[in-house]
Every structure is written in C-alpha cells, then in structure tokens.
Amino acid sequence: MSVVALDLASLGSVREAAKQVCAEHDRIDVLINNAGVMRSPRSTTVDGFELQFGTNHLGHFALTGLLLERLLPVDGSRIVTVASPAHRQGRIDFDDLQSERRYRRSAAYAQSKLANLLFTYELQRRLAVAGATTVALAAHPGGARTELNRNLPFLFRGASWGLARPITQPVEIGALSILYAAVDPGALGGEYYGPDGRFEFKGHPTRLESTPQSHDAATQRRLWEVSEQLTDVRYDALAKSR
C-alpha cells in the first residue's frame, strides 16, 4: 500500500499527486472521486476558485484527467464520482461560477454536486466515443454520519448528527452505494447509485435517476470546456485512444 498527499483545493497539489501515482503505478483499476466539502463559509482555493466548486468539481476534474492514461489500458476500469441528493437543488450559473456576486452556502454546494453528475455523464459519453472500456459512474452515500456535517446548524452536527440522526446512517452503510458503483458487475457506465430509502437518505444501493438538468448535453459540454480552461487540464489520453 502507498499513500500520496493530495489537496484537491490546490491544482499544484493535484498535479504533484497525479505525477507520483503515475510514477509508482502502471495501472489504475478504480478511481473514486470521493473528497468534498459542504456548506463551508465563503472562501477560495489556492487557485482562487470558490471552495466548494473548486474542490468538489474542479479538483476531481483535473485529477481524473491527469490519471486517465493509467485507467484507459485497463479493461473495465471505472471512475466513480461521488454526488449528492443536493444536486436536485443545483443550478450551474456560468455567469457566476465562483459565487462572487452572491454566495449562499447551500446553493454553492448544490451547484458543485450537479457539476459532479454533469461531469460523469459527459465523461462517459466521451469514453464511449473513444471506444474505451473504461466507464464513468456516479454514486452518493445518503446521510452518512461523517465530518462532512461540520458546517451544518448546531442541532444537526457532531458525532451523533443530533436531530438528523434518525434519517442518517452509519458510514459503513453509506459506503455501500459507492462500492457498488465501483465493483459490482451489474453497474454500468453512465449510471447513478444511492440509498433506496426515503429521500435517498438511508438504505442499500439502488440505481437512481438524477434530474433532467443533469442530463442536459449542452450544459455538460459547456461545463467540460469551462473546466478545461480553468484547470488547464485536457483529456488528451482520450484522443490518443481512438
């Protein structure tokens, strides 16, 4: 086992981590884009991006692109990006992606989670066009009791999740949907998985339907192009694989 230092809020760190991984490993079977921040106070990444959008989306976009050359040669390799039910409230504001005009914690988080799904579906489309056997999927853990809740109102945070405890679940159960997307033979490219319980907060893995907005092809392509410009990461390995 090897451990690599990675700060998704720094594109420099992302590049260094990807360089180290590629130097130490000839192949990657599964990449899980799992890191994230939620409802954080207004702040920016090292590169000046709004923290939630920069970390949750741009950091993963860059990391995936830089590691793709190690995934593509592996038959059936998978890229799983962790989204959230919050994507249903999300809207991609191309005129204010960094929330400079107006910042609302929940809206910025929802935008970043919608971006995760738009990225997944566009990546899957591009992988298919390139004839790659690598596939892209999305999943979410529901209300898993992790430290992600640190910025929620006081009554809902802490180790117990407070008043939200009855509608949340242990980390071990929350991880099942992500693991399902990563390893189950029945999970296919372009699919989205999460808990089967009410509001997708609790339960065991099931295939989900995301919002029509997340499937908008024009928005997917535009976000991809903007992400390339902002991160200066191009998915050249896809063009080479055709």
C-alpha positions, 0 to 999 in steps of 0.5 A: 500500500502507498499513500500520496498527499493530495489537496484537491483545493490546490491544482499544484497539489493535484498535479504533484499527486497525479505525477507520483501515482503515475510514477509508482503505478502502471495501472489504475483499476478504480478511481473514486472521486470521493473528497468534498466539502459542504456548506463551508463559509465563503472562501477560495482555493489556492487557485482562487476558485470558490471552495466548494466548486473548486474542490468538489468539481474542479479538483476531481476534474483535473485529477481524473484527467491527469490519471486517465492514461493509467485507467484507459489500458485497463479493461473495465476500469471505472471512475466513480464520482461521488454526488449528492441528493443536493444536486436536485437543488443545483443550478450551474450559473456560468455567469457566476461560477465562483459565487462572487456576486452572491454566495449562499452556502447551500446553493454553492454546494448544490451547484458543485454536486450537479457539476459532479453528475454533469461531469460523469455523464459527459465523461462517459459519453466521451469514453464511449466515443473513444471506444474505451472500456473504461466507464464513468459512474456516479454514486452518493452515500445518503446521510452518512454520519461523517465530518462532512456535517461540520458546517451544518446548524448546531442541532444537526452536527457532531458525532451523533448528527443530533436531530438528523440522526434518525434519517442518517446512517452509519458510514459503513452503510453509506459506503455501500452505494459507492462500492457498488458503483465501483465493483459490482458487475451489474453497474454500468457506465453512465449510471447513478447509485444511492440509498433506496430509502426515503429521500435517498437518505438511508438504505442499500444501493439502488440505481437512481435517476438524477434530474433532467438538468443533469442530463442536459448535453449542452450544459455538460459540454459547456461545463467540460470546456469551462473546466478545461480552461480553468484547470488547464487540464485536457483529456488528451489520453482520450484522443490518443485512444481512438 
